[in-house]
Amino acid sequence: MKILIKKLLYLIFMLLVISIISFLAIHAAPNSFFGAGELNPNMTKEAIEKLKAVYGLDKSLTMQYLDWIKNILTLNFGISFVSGQDVSSEILKRLPVTLIMNITALLAVFSISLYLGIKAALHYEKKADYIIRQISLVSFSMPSFYLALLFIIFFSVNLDLFPIAGLHSIEEKVGFDYYSDMAWHLALPISVMIFVGLGSMIIYVRSLTLEILKSDYYYFALSRGLDKATLLRYYILPNLLPPIITLLGLSLPGLIGGSVILESIFGIEGMGELFFMSALSRDYPIIMGTLMITSFLTLLGNMTADLILLKLNPYMKRE
């Protein structure tokens, strides 16, 4: 319980630091949402000043930040400059699809890399090891946006197996057909996320497994005549999981950041696409809202990984 409280306090502190840095960085960026209005001869200076007063942009940066923090405590992220809609509802509408993409990709990367990494190590310097290493190298060096375009050309344009863009072809939001249609649209972007995320993880798992295979305790277990399944379950996996879970926690920001590009390419209405469009239009409330939600999810993922490590390794220091 004590360690959970410490981690929650750390999460709150980090969110505060991230909010300050993000707020200053956004307002330091050139141009603003009202820049187009200032260039419009039909828009008077008085009208622009009134708009700024409505959104609280006529105050000092310190007061703007304090007002924003007060609103955040009640989960009020403000009003979007572009749509005029509540930011919280805009984000909540797009959050599920981004979570589905990232969680699915994370679980798939974990399972596939664990299998291929162990297989490569157990077949060291053999054909299987060579093939798996080549796959991981291609994955590691492949940019997600380039692979996404290749997938669209091959699977959508040439073979016509998957839709080019969008999230739905069916309007009615009920029933199995609706969700299967959604899965059909998400197949390509999730596949890109999985393939790009495999490279470094496979190499890491293979390297760790090779170290375990060279260890004294593994040689001792091998000398006892234990079968492969027992060796894998009681000697390889327990020593592999802690560092892999740590790496998965650290890879969360990369996955979430990558979804910004992929959602924009595939035209998926998720948080990534929302953030990208808001950044182009300098929609400050949306930008800050998505940044804070993304930061919270990343920190929560890292905290969860740490708690899982404590469960897997009871000998870790608990202060």
C-alpha positions, 0 to 999 in steps of 0.5 A: 500500500505504501509503495502504491501511494508513493507511485501515485504521488510521483504520477501527480508530480510528473503530470504537474511538471509535464503540464507546465512544460507543455503549456509554456511550449505551446504558447511559445510557438509562433503564430496562434489560432487568431493569426488568420483573423488578424490578417482578415481585413473584415475582422476588427481588432476589437472583435479579436480582443473580445474573442481572446477575452472569451477564451481567457487569452487576454490574461497573463500566462500565469493566470491562464495556467492557474485557471486551466489547472483549476478547471482540470481538477474538475475534468474540465479541459475547456472549449475547442477554438475550432469546433466550439465543443467541450474538449473532454467530450471530444477526447472521450469520443476518440479515446477508445479507438486509440486505446484499442489500437495501442493495447492490441499492438502492445499485447501482440508485440509482447507475445510475438517477440517473446516467442520469436526471441526465445526460438531464435536463442534456442536455435542459435546460429541456425536457420531459424535464428538467421531468419528471425534476426533478418525479420527483426532488422527489417522491422527495426529499420522500417519507418511506420509511415513508409510501411503504412503506405506500402500496406495501403498500396499492396493490400488496399489498392492492388489486392482490395482486401482492406479499406484505404482509410476510415474507421467504419463503412457501417453507420448503425453502431450496434451488432456484430457487423458494426464491430467486425467492420471496425476491426476490418478497418483497423487491421492495417494500422494495427499490423503496422504498429505491431511490425514496427514494434517487433524489431528491437523487442525480438533482439532484446529477448534473444539477447536475454535468453542467450544470457540465461542459456549460458548461466550456471543455474540453467546448466545445472537444470539441464544436467538433471535431465529436465525436459524443454517445457520445464526448462522454459517454464521454470528457468527461462520465462521467470528470468525473462519477464521482469526486464521485458515488462520494464521495456514494454512500459518504456515503449508506451510513449513510442507506440502512442506517439506513432499512432499520431502518424498512423491515424492521420495516414489511415484517416482514423478519428482517434486521439492521434488524428485529433492532436495532429489537426489541433496542432495545425490549427493551434487549438490550445485547449485540445492540444493541452487536453490530449497531451495530458491524457496521453501523459497520464496513460503513459505514466499509468502504464509505467506504474502498472509495469512497476507493480507487475514487477513487484509481483513477479519478483518478491525480492525487490526492495519495498520501501 
